[in-house]
Amino acid sequence: MQGGGQSGEGMNELGDLVASEAILPRLLVTSRRQALQLMTEALESATGVSARGAFDAVLLRERLSGTGVGDGVAIPHALIPGLKQAIGAFARLEPAQDFDALDGRPADLVFMLLAPAERGGDHLKALARVSRFFRSAEMRDKLRAARGADELYALIAGNLHSDAA
């Protein structure tokens, strides 16, 4: 089985999924609902997707079952009709919020994924990539230690090279 010539295949960067303007290094929230609302608003200003429609879809999905994956990570997601491609937002929540993770830990690292309703397979592939990315304890530590949106984007997009200059 061959990769389709994509240089990022097998690598774990998510640069094609996340909008740099939708990286929120310090999102001060009092609830999971507020976090989701602010993240959909960030995605709206970054990509033009309807914040209201995205928020409703993500909230509906959250009600089915929590999207906390454990280790302080949550991956809220939804299918959005008419969306051209999968897009994501990332936030570090202060304080961490309950996303019903199996390990019971609240999430401080949240990656919201919106995908085209017409292409469910793409949604599952993107979700698997995001999930793999956050499985790395080293990456979670780096994301928690990163200073600001630029450093977070570089980590998520896979562009962080240690420049010891």
KAKACOR-V739572 format. One record per residue. RES is the residue in three letters. SS is DSSP state (~ for helix, > for strand, _ for the rest). NEAR is the number of other ideal C-beta (glycine too) atoms within 12 Angstrom. Layout:
<<RES | SS | NEAR> <RES | SS | NEAR>>
This chain:
<<MET | _ | 5> <GLN | _ | 7> <GLY | _ | 10> <GLY | _ | 10> <GLY | _ | 7> <GLN | _ | 14> <SER | _ | 12> <GLY | _ | 19> <GLU | _ | 15> <GLY | _ | 14> <MET | _ | 17> <ASN | _ | 24> <GLU | _ | 26> <LEU | _ | 41> <GLY | _ | 26> <ASP | _ | 24> <LEU | _ | 40> <VAL | > | 40> <ALA | > | 32> <SER | > | 31> <GLU | > | 22> <ALA | > | 38> <ILE | > | 37> <LEU | > | 38> <PRO | > | 29> <ARG | > | 20> <LEU | > | 34> <LEU | > | 18> <VAL | _ | 27> <THR | _ | 16> <SER | _ | 20> <ARG | ~ | 35> <ARG | ~ | 21> <GLN | ~ | 22> <ALA | ~ | 42> <LEU | ~ | 43> <GLN | ~ | 28> <LEU | ~ | 31> <MET | ~ | 47> <THR | ~ | 39> <GLU | ~ | 27> <ALA | ~ | 34> <LEU | ~ | 43> <GLU | ~ | 26> <SER | ~ | 20> <ALA | ~ | 28> <THR | ~ | 28> <GLY | _ | 19> <VAL | _ | 36> <SER | _ | 22> <ALA | ~ | 28> <ARG | ~ | 17> <GLY | ~ | 23> <ALA | ~ | 42> <PHE | ~ | 32> <ASP | ~ | 21> <ALA | ~ | 33> <VAL | ~ | 42> <LEU | ~ | 27> <LEU | ~ | 19> <ARG | ~ | 29> <GLU | ~ | 31> <ARG | ~ | 17> <LEU | ~ | 14> <SER | _ | 17> <GLY | _ | 28> <THR | _ | 37> <GLY | > | 33> <VAL | > | 32> <GLY | > | 24> <ASP | _ | 29> <GLY | _ | 30> <VAL | > | 40> <ALA | > | 43> <ILE | _ | 45> <PRO | _ | 46> <HIS | > | 44> <ALA | > | 39> <LEU | > | 27> <ILE | > | 38> <PRO | _ | 19> <GLY | _ | 18> <LEU | _ | 29> <LYS | _ | 17> <GLN | _ | 23> <ALA | _ | 38> <ILE | > | 39> <GLY | > | 47> <ALA | > | 48> <PHE | > | 49> <ALA | > | 43> <ARG | > | 38> <LEU | > | 37> <GLU | > | 21> <PRO | > | 19> <ALA | > | 29> <GLN | > | 36> <ASP | _ | 26> <PHE | _ | 40> <ASP | _ | 23> <ALA | _ | 28> <LEU | _ | 15> <ASP | _ | 17> <GLY | _ | 15> <ARG | _ | 22> <PRO | _ | 27> <ALA | > | 42> <ASP | > | 34> <LEU | > | 47> <VAL | > | 47> <PHE | > | 49> <MET | > | 56> <LEU | > | 47> <LEU | > | 49> <ALA | > | 37> <PRO | > | 24> <ALA | _ | 21> <GLU | _ | 16> <ARG | _ | 19> <GLY | ~ | 19> <GLY | ~ | 15> <ASP | ~ | 26> <HIS | ~ | 30> <LEU | ~ | 17> <LYS | ~ | 24> <ALA | ~ | 33> <LEU | ~ | 31> <ALA | ~ | 23> <ARG | ~ | 34> <VAL | ~ | 40> <SER | ~ | 26> <ARG | ~ | 21> <PHE | ~ | 35> <PHE | ~ | 39> <ARG | ~ | 19> <SER | _ | 19> <ALA | ~ | 15> <GLU | ~ | 15> <MET | ~ | 29> <ARG | ~ | 26> <ASP | ~ | 15> <LYS | ~ | 24> <LEU | ~ | 37> <ARG | ~ | 26> <ALA | ~ | 17> <ALA | _ | 24> <ARG | _ | 17> <GLY | ~ | 17> <ALA | ~ | 28> <ASP | ~ | 17> <GLU | ~ | 24> <LEU | ~ | 33> <TYR | ~ | 31> <ALA | ~ | 26> <LEU | ~ | 39> <ILE | ~ | 40> <ALA | ~ | 27> <GLY | _ | 23> <ASN | _ | 20> <LEU | _ | 21> <HIS | _ | 10> <SER | _ | 10> <ASP | _ | 8> <ALA | _ | 4> <ALA | _ | 4>>
